[in-house]
């Protein structure tokens, strides 16, 4: 086997596994310096995401082998594939921030739970709170009825004790 073929198969396998197991984002870039790209890579790594840059034909081949032909058609110009096992809202926030900070970076779409994302969808996803905040909100909503019920029970007990004390005072007790 040739080294090039082994490399293509390995990279195609990695991208196919990533597309099958996580959410994926496409980012187009041009006129971006090496240090700026390294900053993006480092920030992605901090949040548990990866960036893959290769020839478009290799990215398209990997996406097609993962049965994502629609996304493979969006690979044009200089394109980076970004994925991670972390919260997609966190990744999208970072990508939207970078598109605002650097004119040469543009969102190209992506996949979220196997569904195609447009760049507007990625922007909306970035506006969502993080997964931890959403879970806390859900927990608060679930516990709210129990907290209210406990408050009602406590108020009835307080009312009963107040009535008993008033009766006791009326009858001459302490």
C-alpha positions as CSV (number, residue, x, y, z in Angstrom):
1,X,0.0,0.0,0.0
2,X,1.1,3.5,-0.7
3,X,1.6,6.0,2.2
4,X,-0.9,8.4,0.6
5,X,-3.6,5.8,0.5
6,X,-3.0,4.8,4.1
7,X,-3.1,8.4,5.1
8,X,-6.4,9.0,3.2
9,X,-8.0,6.0,4.7
10,X,-7.0,6.9,8.2
11,X,-8.2,10.5,7.9
12,X,-11.4,9.4,6.2
13,X,-12.0,7.0,9.1
14,X,-11.4,9.7,11.7
15,X,-13.7,12.1,10.0
16,X,-16.4,9.5,9.4
17,X,-16.2,8.4,13.1
18,X,-16.5,12.1,14.2
19,X,-19.5,12.7,11.9
20,X,-21.2,9.6,13.2
21,X,-20.7,10.2,16.9
22,X,-20.7,14.0,17.4
23,X,-22.0,17.3,16.0
24,X,-19.9,18.8,13.2
25,X,-19.3,22.3,12.0
26,X,-17.8,23.6,8.8
27,X,-15.8,26.8,8.8
28,X,-14.5,28.6,5.8
29,X,-11.4,30.7,6.2
30,X,-9.1,32.9,4.0
31,X,-6.6,35.5,4.8
32,X,-6.2,34.1,8.3
33,X,-2.7,34.0,9.7
34,X,-1.1,30.9,11.2
35,X,-1.1,32.4,14.8
36,X,-4.9,33.2,14.4
37,X,-5.6,29.6,13.3
38,X,-3.5,28.3,16.2
39,X,-5.5,30.5,18.6
40,X,-8.7,28.9,17.2
41,X,-7.2,25.4,17.6
42,X,-6.1,26.1,21.2
43,X,-9.5,27.5,22.2
44,X,-11.3,24.6,20.6
45,X,-9.0,22.2,22.4
46,X,-9.8,23.9,25.8
47,X,-13.5,23.1,25.3
48,X,-12.9,19.6,24.1
49,X,-13.3,20.1,20.3
50,X,-11.0,19.4,17.4
51,X,-10.3,21.1,14.1
52,X,-9.4,19.2,11.0
53,X,-7.9,20.9,8.0
54,X,-7.2,19.0,4.8
55,X,-7.8,19.0,1.1
56,X,-11.4,19.5,0.3
57,X,-11.6,16.3,-1.7
58,X,-10.5,14.3,1.4
59,X,-13.1,16.1,3.6
60,X,-15.8,15.6,0.9
61,X,-14.9,11.9,0.6
62,X,-15.1,11.4,4.3
63,X,-18.5,13.2,4.5
64,X,-19.9,11.2,1.6
65,X,-18.7,7.9,3.2
66,X,-20.5,9.1,6.4
67,X,-23.7,9.5,4.2
68,X,-23.6,13.3,4.6
69,X,-23.6,14.3,0.9
70,X,-25.5,17.5,1.5
71,X,-22.8,18.8,3.9
72,X,-20.0,17.6,1.6
73,X,-21.4,19.9,-1.1
74,X,-20.8,22.9,1.2
75,X,-17.0,22.2,1.3
76,X,-15.6,25.0,-0.9
77,X,-12.4,27.0,-0.7
78,X,-10.3,26.6,2.4
79,X,-12.5,24.7,4.8
80,X,-12.0,23.4,8.3
81,X,-14.1,20.6,9.9
82,X,-14.7,21.1,13.6
83,X,-16.2,18.5,16.0
84,X,-16.2,17.5,19.6
85,X,-17.9,15.5,22.3
86,X,-18.6,18.7,24.2
87,X,-21.7,20.8,24.3
88,X,-22.5,22.0,20.8
89,X,-23.7,25.3,22.2
90,X,-20.3,26.0,23.6
91,X,-18.6,25.1,20.3
92,X,-21.0,27.3,18.4
93,X,-20.4,30.2,20.8
94,X,-16.7,30.0,20.2
95,X,-17.1,29.8,16.4
96,X,-19.5,32.8,16.3
97,X,-17.1,34.8,18.5
98,X,-14.3,34.0,16.0
99,X,-16.3,35.0,13.0
100,X,-16.9,38.4,14.7
101,X,-13.3,38.8,15.7
102,X,-11.8,37.8,12.3
103,X,-13.3,38.8,9.0
104,X,-11.7,35.9,7.2
105,X,-13.6,33.2,9.1
106,X,-17.2,32.3,8.0
107,X,-19.6,29.6,9.2
108,X,-20.4,27.1,6.5
109,X,-23.0,25.0,8.2
110,X,-22.9,21.8,10.1
111,X,-24.7,18.8,11.6
112,X,-26.6,18.6,14.9
113,X,-27.9,15.2,15.8
114,X,-27.7,14.2,12.2
115,X,-29.7,17.2,11.0
116,X,-28.2,19.8,8.7
117,X,-27.5,23.2,10.2
118,X,-27.4,26.5,8.3
119,X,-25.2,29.3,9.6
120,X,-28.2,31.1,11.1
121,X,-29.0,27.9,13.0
122,X,-25.4,27.9,14.4
123,X,-25.9,31.5,15.5
124,X,-29.2,30.6,17.3
125,X,-27.5,27.6,18.8
126,X,-24.8,29.9,20.2
127,X,-27.4,32.0,21.9
128,X,-28.6,29.0,24.0
129,X,-27.3,28.6,27.6
130,X,-24.8,25.9,28.2
131,X,-26.0,22.3,28.9
132,X,-25.3,22.7,32.6
133,X,-27.4,25.9,32.8
134,X,-30.3,24.2,31.0
135,X,-30.1,21.2,33.3
136,X,-30.2,23.5,36.4
137,X,-33.2,25.3,34.9
138,X,-34.9,21.9,34.3
139,X,-34.1,20.8,37.9
140,X,-35.5,24.0,39.3
141,X,-38.7,23.6,37.3
142,X,-39.1,20.0,38.5
143,X,-38.5,20.8,42.1
144,X,-40.7,23.9,42.1
145,X,-44.0,22.0,42.8
146,X,-42.4,20.0,45.6
147,X,-41.1,23.2,47.2
148,X,-44.5,24.9,46.9
149,X,-46.2,21.9,48.4
150,X,-43.8,21.9,51.3
151,X,-44.5,25.6,51.8
152,X,-48.3,25.0,51.8
153,X,-47.9,22.2,54.4
154,X,-45.7,24.5,56.6
155,X,-48.2,27.3,56.4
156,X,-51.0,25.1,57.5
157,X,-49.0,23.8,60.4
158,X,-48.2,27.4,61.4
159,X,-51.8,28.4,61.1
160,X,-52.9,25.5,63.4
161,X,-50.2,26.3,66.0
162,X,-51.3,30.0,65.9
163,X,-55.0,29.0,66.4
164,X,-54.1,26.7,69.3
165,X,-52.0,29.4,70.9
166,X,-54.9,31.9,70.6
167,X,-57.3,29.4,72.1
168,X,-54.9,28.7,75.0
169,X,-54.5,32.4,75.7
170,X,-58.3,32.9,75.5
171,X,-58.8,30.2,78.1
172,X,-56.2,31.8,80.4
173,X,-53.2,29.6,79.6
174,X,-49.8,30.8,78.7
